[in-house]
Amino acid sequence: MRTAAGRTTVDAGAEIRRIDDAERYVASICFKTGPPASIGVELEHIVHTPDHPTRPIDTAALTAAIGAEQPVHGARLALGPGGQVVLAARPAAGLAALHAEVNAELDQLDGLLASGGFRAAGQGIDPHRASRRVLSSPRYHAMASSFARRSGDGRTMMCSTAGLRPCLDAGPAAGLADRWAAAHDVGPTLLALFANSPVHAGRETGWASTRMRAWYGIDPARAGTVPTGPDPAAAWARYALRAPLLCVRRPSGSWTVPAGVTFADWIGGALHRRPTYDDLDYHLGTLFPLVRPRGQLQVRYLDAQPGRAWFAPVALLAGLLGDAAAVDAARAAAAPAAGRWLEAARYGLTDRVIAVTAPAVLDVALSGVPEPLRAEVVTIVEDCFRRAWPFG
């Protein structure tokens, strides 16, 4: 093992025999620090047939529709286990470029879906259908088995939810801890503002974000909040090594693992072979905290948004994390609502603390969004307030 430019480089096939080696490796790769230069987004969408929205997804027809052509600008398309369509845009050099490229990609995706008789729902959870897995793979089978040990929420998350996942550069090393903390502090306010999933399978659930309700039912060791503090990289490494295994890849047969075995246990000899660094990289992709460091900061607490409304939460996050001054102002503005994840998911803007915090957070965020993009963001945000603002 050697370190270059602060990053630990290893042979991917080498066995890991010491937990501290694994922690050092994870800590070295999770944040790519430097001046913020790019921004990306993953858009996940529930799809249905407009004339029969309760009809189960015909995966063959959906695959044929979106597989005929890749969206422009190099975005990747994929299907989730419940038939969700995921569009992963390439990182762009700033908000204006991302805005233009992703909207072009969405226009093309909408056309592909329409050609197959489908339409994106634009909500964080399937409002029409009960949870049903339509794709089968060793990973998805192991995932379903692991989640079923705890509750049915994992099945709902896998098969019925859709998220909007902005991906922002980690920023300079000197301000990493504050930027990491800010991405969490502003989360409840943004979650509440853009919550749009109160109905699942034809039933009102009593939650503003039923999508987030499903995520709350998953093991917090896999999907909970990573601790903030002075050393985010070390905190993430500890979290990752102590998280239970979702699966272990095998050339054939089942990928399931015994309940409760963590990656640290695997290093200690709990399974039939020692893990490799390639196994560790794969494990990191099976962890779903509210903010996940994978080079960039991948924000995972937002409901999917309809049409071009995706841009508002992405732009607001970019404004809140734009530089050190914005980060400080964002944390101060969001402080009253920081940590109110449950209240944000349950009550949205009807939570009084979040409702009175939101305008201050938005003021900070919008000051970092350039014109003419700011006007579009304001229009989208005003629509959110018209639907949910309870206090006039």
N, C-alpha and C positions, 0 to 999 in steps of 0.2 A: 504494500500500500504506500502511495506517495501523495503528496499534496502539491497542487499547482494553482497559483492565483487564488488560494483560499479554498479550493475545491479538492476533495479527496477523490483520486482516480484509482480504480480497481479493475481487476479482471472480472467481468460479469459472471463467469462460471466458477469463480473461486468460492470455496466453502467459507462460511462465517462461523467462527468458533468462539468469539468473544463478544459479549453484549456491547462493551465500550467501543469496539471497532465498528459495529453496526450503528451505534449512536453517532459516532464521529462522522461516518459516511452520510447518514441522513441529514445531520446538521449542516454538512458542507454543500449539499445539493438543493436544499429546499427553498432557499431564497437566492435569487440572482440579483445582487445589489448593484446600484449605479443610478445615474440620473434617469427618471422616468421618460422613456422614449416611445413606448408602444402601448396599445390597449386592444384587447380582443373581447370576444363574447361567444358563448354557446347558447343557442336558442333551442329549447326543447318544447315540442308541441304535441298535445293530444289531438288526434285527427278522428273525424267521423264522416259518415255519409250524410249530407245535409237533409235528404228526404227521410232517412231512417237513422237518426243519431244513436238509437239504442242497439243497432245491429252490430254484432261482433265484427272486429276488423278482419277483412280478407287480406292476410299478409301477402299472398301471392300477387294480388292486384296492386297492393300498396308498393311492394318491392318493384313490380314492373313499372309503376308510374314514376317513382323517384329514381329508379336505377337506369332509366333511359339516358340520363344526361346529368352531369355534375353542374351545380350552380357556378356562375362566373366568379372570377377573382380567386378561385382555388379553395373555396370552402369545402369541408368534408360533410357528407351526409351519412347518417347511420340510423338504425332502428333500435329502440329500447325494447325491453322484455314484454311490455304491454302493447307494443305497436307504436309507441311515441316516435316521432320523427325528430332527430337531433341535427341541427345545422351548426357546425363549429367553424366560425370564421377565422381566417388568418389574422394574426395581430397586425394592426395598422399603425401608421405613424401619426397618431393624433385622432381627436374626435371627428373632425370633418371627413377625413378619409374613411374612418370606420362607418360613419353615417351613410356615406354614399355607397360604399361597397356592400354593406349588409342589406341595405334597402334594395339594391339591385338583385342580390341573392334571394331575398325574400320574395320579390316579384316573380323571379324565375321559379322558385319553389312552389309558390301559390299556383302558378300555371301548370306545373307538373302534377300537383295534387288534383287540381280540377280536371286534368285530362283523365285521371283514374276514377273520378267521381268522389273525391275526398275534399275536406276543408279543415283547416286548423281551427281548434276551438278557442285558442287565445286565453286560456284560463289555467290556473295552477293545478287543477285536479279534474278528472273526467266527470262532468256534471250529469252524464246520461247512463253510463254503464258501470256495473259492478266490476271489481278487480278480477282480471283474467289474464294469465300469462299466455301469449301467443307465439313466443319464440322459445326454442329449447336449445340449450347448450350445457356442457358440463359446468361452466361457471354459473349460469342462471339456476341450474338445479341445486348446486351447492349453496348458492345465495338464498334460495327459497327455503332450503332445509335449515340453514342457520337461523334465519329470521323467524321461522315457524316455532322454534324452541321458546321464543319469548312471547309473541303475540301475533295477531293478524296484521299489525301495522306495517311490517316489512313487506308483505304481499301488496298492500295498498300502495306503498311507496314505489315498489318495483313496477307495478302494472298500471297505476292510475294517476301518477303525479307528473307534473311538468314544471321545470324550473327555468329561470333566466340566470345565467352565470357569467357575470362580467369577470374579466381577467385583466388585472392591472399590474404593472411593474412594481416590484417590491420597494424601489427607491434607494436612496443612498444608505450605506451601512450605518452612518452616524445617526440617522433618524428612523431606523428600521423598527425599533421597539414601539415608538410612538405611532408610526404609520400602521403597524399591525394592530395595536390597541384601538386606533381610530376606526379601522375597518369593522371592528366588533362594536364599538361604542355607538356608531350611527346605525347599526343594524336594526334594532327594534323599531326605530322611527321609520326607516325605509321599508321594512317588512310590513308595518301597519299601513303605510301610505299606499303601497302597491298590492296589498292583499286583495285577491279577487276570486277566492275559491270557497264560497260558503255552501255550495251544493255538491254532493257526491252521489252518483247513482240515483238521481231523481229525488234526493232527500236533503232538506236543510239540516245542517249539522250543528249549528250554533257557534261555528268558528268562522272568523273572517278569512283565515288561511287554513283550510282543511288539509292542504298539502303539508304545511308545517306541523299540523296535528299528527299526521302520519309519521313524520320524521321524529317526533318526540317519543314515539313508541319503540324506536330502534335503540339498541344498546348504546348508551352514551359513550362507552369506550370506543365506539366506532363513529358515531354521528354527533357526539356532543361538542361543546365548545373547548377548543384547545386553550389552556391557560395563557393569559397575557402577562407580561412582566419584562424585566430588563434583558432577557436572553430568549427571544422567540424561537430561535433555531434549536436550542437545547430543549426547550419545552416541547416542541413538535417531535423531536427525536424520542423523547421519553414517552410521549403519547403513542407514537407509532409502534414502538417496540412492545408496549404493554397492551396494545389492542389485540383482540382475539382474531385468529385467522378466519377469513371467510371461506377460503378454499386452498387447496394445494394442487397445482397442475400436475397431471400425470399423462403419460403417452396414451393410455387407454383406461377405461373404467371410470369410476366416480371420483370427483374432486373433493368430496365432502371430508371434513375433519372432525375429530371429537370436540364436543362442546367445551368452551373455555380455554382451549389451548392458544396461548399468545405467541407472537413472533419470538419474544424472548424465551419462552418455553421451548420453542422449536430449536433455537440456537443451543439450548441446554440439553438437547437430545430427546425431546418428547416424542418425536416422530421417527419414521423408519430411516430417514437420512437427514443430513445437515442441510440447512438452507444455503443458497448461493446469493450473491449480490443481485443477480437477476430476479430471484425469488423475492428479495426485499423490494426491488423496484416495483414488482407486480403488486405486492402487498400494499404499498403506499397508494396505489390506484384503487384499492378496495376500502379506503377510509373516506368518510363523508362528513367531516366537521363543517360547521357553518361558514368558516373561512379556511380554505385549504391551500397551503403553500406548495406549489409545484413549479418552482422557478418564479412564476408570477403569483400574485394573490388571487385565488379563484374564490369569488364570493358566491355562496350557495344558499342564501336565505331568502331569495326573491321568487315570488310566483311568476310563471310565464305571463307575458303580456300580449294583448291582441295587436295584430298588424304592426304598424310602425311605432307603437307606444313603447316598444323595447328600449328605445333610445333614451327616454327620460331617466330611468334609474341608472343606466350606465353613465350618462353624462353627469348626473348628480354625484355619483361616487367619484368620478374623475375630478370634479370640482372640489369635493371635500378632501381629497388626498393629493391635490395638485402640487403642493410644496409644503415646507415646514410650517409656514405661517397658517396656511389653510388647515393643516392637520391640527395645530393647536386650537384654532378657532372652532373646528368641527368637534373636537373633544369637549370643549367648554360648552358649546351649544347643545350637544347631545347628552351631556352628563345627567340631567334629571331622569331621562328615559333609558340610560345605559343599563343593560342587564334585564330589561323587561321583555324578554323574548316570549314568555308564555302569555303575558297580557297582550302583546302585539299580535300574536297569532290568534288569540281567542277573540279579542275585542276590536282589533284594528284601531281606527281613529276615534272610536267611542271610549277608549281608555283616556281618561282626562289628562293624565301626566304626559302621555305621548302626544295628545292633541295640542297641548299648549307648548310642547317642545318643538313640534314639527316646523312652525314658521321660522324659528331661529336657525334650525338646521338648514332649511331651504335657502334662507338668505345667504348663509356661508357658501352653500353649494353653487347657487346660481351666479355668485360673483366670480366663480372660476370657470364658467361656461361661456365661450365666446359668442358674440353675435355673428350671424343671424340665428345660430343654433339655439340660443337662449330662448328666443320667442317660441320656438316649437316645444321646447321642454316646458315652458310656463303653461302653454295650452294644454299639454297632457296632464300636468300636475293639477291644474285648475279643474279638469274633468274628474280627477280622483277625489278632490275635495268636494265637488258638487255631489258625488255619489255617497260620500262617507262623513263629511264634516258635520258634527252633531251640535255645535255650539253657536252657529251663526257667524 
